[in-house]
Amino acid sequence: MITGNARLQSMVDQHGGAILDVQCGTISTLNLTGARVWQALELGRDPDVIAAEIACETGQLVEEVVEDIRKFIEALRSNNLYPGQ
């Protein structure tokens, strides 16, 4: 599936994903979990809800998943790749 806005285009499949920054001409790759979180953020889903779902499915502690997603979001923002940014 390919989605995006005027500046960021993304492609996600069963193996992960990629984000193309059209302005900069850069491509960032995502593992499967990163691609899942990216898609959920693109749809405007709350990061805490995303974390709770992943924790439930994987058996991880919610707090650990919340922290991982927080770091992922920080990395997206610092690279100007956060959806809707």
C-alpha positions in Angstrom: 0.0 0.0 0.0 1.3 3.4 -0.9 0.2 6.5 1.0 1.4 9.9 1.8 1.1 13.6 1.4 2.8 16.1 -0.9 6.1 15.9 0.9 6.2 12.4 2.4 5.2 9.3 0.4 5.2 5.9 2.1 5.0 2.3 1.1 4.2 -0.5 3.5 3.9 -4.2 2.9 4.3 -7.4 4.8 8.0 -7.0 5.1 8.2 -3.4 6.4 8.1 0.0 4.8 9.8 3.0 3.3 9.3 6.7 3.6 10.3 8.9 0.7 10.9 12.6 1.5 10.1 14.1 -1.9 11.7 17.5 -1.0 15.0 16.1 0.2 15.1 13.0 -2.1 15.8 10.7 0.8 14.4 7.3 1.6 14.1 5.9 5.1 13.3 2.2 5.7 11.1 0.8 8.4 11.1 -2.7 9.9 7.7 -4.4 10.3 6.9 -2.9 13.7 8.0 0.6 12.6 5.9 0.3 9.5 2.9 -0.7 11.6 3.4 2.3 14.0 4.0 4.7 11.0 0.7 3.6 9.4 -1.2 4.0 12.7 0.3 7.5 13.2 -0.5 8.5 9.6 -4.2 7.6 10.4 -4.0 9.8 13.5 -4.1 7.0 16.0 -3.0 7.7 19.6 0.5 6.4 20.4 -0.6 5.0 23.7 -3.3 3.0 22.0 -0.9 1.7 19.5 1.5 0.7 22.3 -1.2 -1.1 24.2 -2.2 -3.1 21.1 1.4 -4.1 20.4 2.1 -5.0 24.0 -1.0 -7.2 24.2 0.0 -9.0 21.0 3.7 -9.5 21.9 3.5 -10.0 25.7 5.8 -7.1 26.3 5.3 -4.6 29.1 3.1 -1.7 28.0 5.6 0.8 29.5 8.5 -0.7 27.4 6.4 -0.4 24.2 5.3 3.1 25.1 9.0 4.1 25.5 10.0 2.5 22.2 7.2 4.3 20.4 8.1 7.6 22.0 11.7 7.2 20.8 10.5 6.2 17.4 8.3 9.4 17.2 11.3 11.5 18.4 13.4 10.0 15.6 10.7 10.7 13.0 10.3 14.3 14.2 14.1 14.9 14.3 14.3 13.8 10.7 11.2 15.7 9.6 9.4 12.5 8.9 6.5 12.6 11.3 3.2 12.2 9.5 1.4 15.5 9.2 4.5 17.5 10.1 
